[in-house]
Amino acid sequence: MSATSASTTSGRAAAEAARNHKGTIWRDSPIVAIRNLRRVLRQPQIAIFVLIQPIMFVLLFRYVFGTAIPIPGFDYVQYLMPGIIAQTLVFGSATTAIGMTEDMKGGIIDRFRALPMSGGAVMAGRVVSDLAINLVSLVVMVVVGYLVDFRIVTSVGEALLALLLLIGLTLAFSSISAVIGLAVKEPEAAQSAGFIWLFPLTFISSVFVPTAGMPAPLRFFAEQVNPVSHVSNAARALTVDGYLCGTEICTDPTRAVLLSVVWIVGIMVIFVPLSIRMFRRLE
Amino acid sequence: MSAPAIEATGLVKHYGETVALGGLDLEVPVGTVLGMLGPNGAGKTTAVRILTTLLRPDAGRATVAGFDVAEDADRVRSRIGLTGQYAAVDEHLTGHENVTMVGRLSGLGKAQARARADELLDRFGLADAAHRATKGYSGGMRRRLDLAASLVASPDIVFLDEPTTGLDPASRLGLWEVIREVVALGTTVLLTTQYLEEADSLADEILVIDQGREIALGTATKLKADVGGETVAVELVDTSRLEDARAALVGVAGGEVWVDERQGRLSFPAHGDAGRLAATVRALDGAGIAVADLSLRRPSLDDVFLNLTGRAASEAAADAATPTEASVA
């Protein structure tokens, strides 16, 4: 019965290529990622969000809040930029959940699941395209930062390490976001589920203000636990040479980098396999 | 005789208390079209989702193209095409991009996938719209695109889950033409529909299901014969002469002649004898009664459903419209 459906030459060749095909994550992820990026480019409202929101945040914190946040021995914009970039990337990872749920609702996920493609590629393609969009935000923020007196004062190698940590942070939070999307299944739910935990997580941190003045429990969380703080501190140390000292504690850059790596790897070790497992179990 | 393209035995699927499938068997020989007919909530979509590896059954097993859908899902996926109930195309991509993407993910090379997309879009009358985003497509165009995407890798077996639901009559006829082309290529098709005339028009064999179970299986002709044979139906130009016509036709009918005064129509069983049509014309002509319309009427598949379940297809759909079933669909 193999060739019956293919009366044309191209049809026979297609049947030949497809028979027993099993896509790999390497082959299929770029196909999915390109599809996702095309979608974004054709929805100008998303592109505007990706560009405008980071610019707005930088300017608001630089010129409104920043004027009231004195950091001893430090220009606030130097303190702010590495942290706000981390915060924007973490927020940007919420798009992974929204994208996943929109695809589930739209029936594309069913189409993917009925194809002999790699299931992991649906997740990987999503995470990679979201990373690409987030990196556009990052570039925009660095450019805007430079316009408002932010300067990277460290070596290229250190700045690149900061970039790697920020990329790792984005991938890690995207994988959490993918699990949320697969769990809630509805785009609206994904949207609100994202903001409920991302706001406290990014604000109870060293992103916008030094942690020394926070009440003890919040301070403990912000200094010792929160991965967003660790990545912010590491990025700060690696870009503006900011070894930030509060009244009682100084951030140790090596420790910040190591804790960042531990968190990023830890999150991905749990959430990447979990998201793939949940995807395979979709019905 | 070769193995069937699709074979399922004892498929069971529950959603909580709701029984979506209550032990369904089916068999589709290679190169044939099975029409799975039933109202909303009868379990058609659940069956298709199991056969296309999207859903695991609670019990029973199924093979598609000779491979077990649970054990060998990837081999099944490399041999099937699926067209969903609502068209699963990406509305922000162009038609061409949609088909090419499915081709790539089915294992085709880049140039090959693009060439196939060109060919299929052309064949399905979408060449002009190929490079426009599909959100601007009409419902009929989307269904045709969905079908083109399903066919890009020339699958042996195609599942069409309610391909024309929600389409206007002209688009429906257009899609039927496209489906007939697919069938003519020798593709095995499993088609679900709630439109009785759709199954009649496209399927070799019809499986009527209700509440997750088979209630009848056979060709459209056989199902209709089960309900009762053909009738000769006569409409008069002058409906005041119904009684005269009845008297004139008693001899031809060889029994009772029914008179429907509201429709101005007479009918009687043909008893498989098409010669009665000619006799009817002669008898009425002899009596000087003008005929507006004369036909040999077959029972519709609506009659079949009514006969099998004691309720019309629309009532069955209303019964099945529980919240659970709605969310499953």
Contacts between the chains, C-beta under 8 A, distances in Angstrom:
chain1	res1	chain2	res2	distance
A	1	B	2	6.7
A	1	B	5	6.6
A	1	B	30	4.5
A	1	B	31	7.2
A	1	B	65	7.5
A	1	B	156	5.4
A	1	B	188	7.4
A	2	B	156	6.7
A	4	B	30	7.3
A	4	B	31	6.2
A	4	B	156	7.0
A	4	B	185	7.3
A	4	B	186	3.4
A	4	B	187	7.2
A	5	B	154	5.0
A	5	B	155	6.4
A	5	B	156	5.4
A	5	B	185	5.3
A	5	B	186	5.6
A	5	B	187	4.2
A	6	B	154	4.0
A	6	B	185	7.3
A	7	B	185	5.0
A	7	B	186	7.4
A	8	B	119	7.2
A	10	B	112	7.6
A	10	B	115	6.0
A	10	B	116	5.8
A	10	B	119	5.8
A	11	B	116	7.8
A	11	B	154	4.3
A	11	B	185	7.7
A	12	B	154	7.0
A	13	B	112	6.6
A	14	B	103	7.2
A	14	B	106	7.8
A	14	B	108	5.7
A	14	B	112	6.6
A	14	B	116	5.4
A	14	B	152	6.6
A	14	B	153	5.1
A	14	B	154	4.7
A	15	B	153	6.5
A	15	B	154	3.8
A	15	B	155	7.6
A	15	B	156	7.8
A	17	B	106	7.8
A	17	B	107	4.9
A	17	B	108	5.0
A	17	B	109	6.8
A	17	B	112	6.5
A	17	B	153	7.2
A	18	B	78	5.6
A	18	B	79	7.9
A	18	B	106	4.6
A	18	B	107	4.5
A	18	B	108	6.7
A	18	B	153	3.5
A	18	B	154	7.1
A	18	B	155	7.5
A	19	B	78	5.9
A	19	B	79	7.1
A	19	B	107	7.9
A	20	B	75	6.4
A	20	B	78	5.6
A	21	B	78	5.0
A	21	B	106	6.4
A	21	B	107	2.9
A	22	B	74	5.2
A	22	B	78	7.3
A	23	B	105	6.2
A	23	B	107	7.1
A	28	B	105	6.0
A	31	B	101	6.3
A	31	B	104	5.1
A	31	B	105	6.0
A	35	B	90	6.8
A	35	B	93	6.7
A	35	B	97	7.6
A	35	B	101	5.6
A	38	B	92	6.8
A	38	B	93	6.0
A	38	B	97	6.9
A	39	B	90	6.8
A	39	B	92	4.4
A	39	B	93	7.2
A	42	B	92	4.6
A	42	B	133	6.6
A	43	B	92	6.5
A	106	B	88	7.1
A	106	B	90	7.4
A	106	B	91	7.6
A	107	B	84	5.3
A	107	B	86	5.9
A	107	B	87	7.4
A	107	B	88	3.4
A	108	B	88	5.7
A	108	B	90	5.9
A	110	B	54	6.0
A	110	B	82	7.6
A	110	B	84	6.2
A	110	B	88	5.9
A	111	B	82	7.1
A	111	B	84	7.1
A	111	B	88	4.3
A	111	B	102	7.0
A	111	B	149	7.5
A	112	B	105	7.1
A	113	B	53	7.3
A	113	B	54	5.6
A	114	B	52	4.9
A	114	B	53	6.5
A	114	B	54	6.1
A	114	B	77	6.0
A	114	B	80	6.9
A	114	B	82	4.5
A	115	B	77	5.8
A	115	B	102	6.8
A	115	B	105	4.9
A	115	B	106	5.9
A	116	B	74	5.2
A	116	B	75	7.9
A	116	B	77	4.2
A	116	B	78	4.1
A	116	B	105	7.9
A	116	B	106	6.6
A	116	B	107	6.7
A	117	B	105	4.3
A	117	B	106	7.8
A	283	B	49	7.7
A	283	B	54	6.9
A	283	B	55	4.9
A	283	B	56	7.0
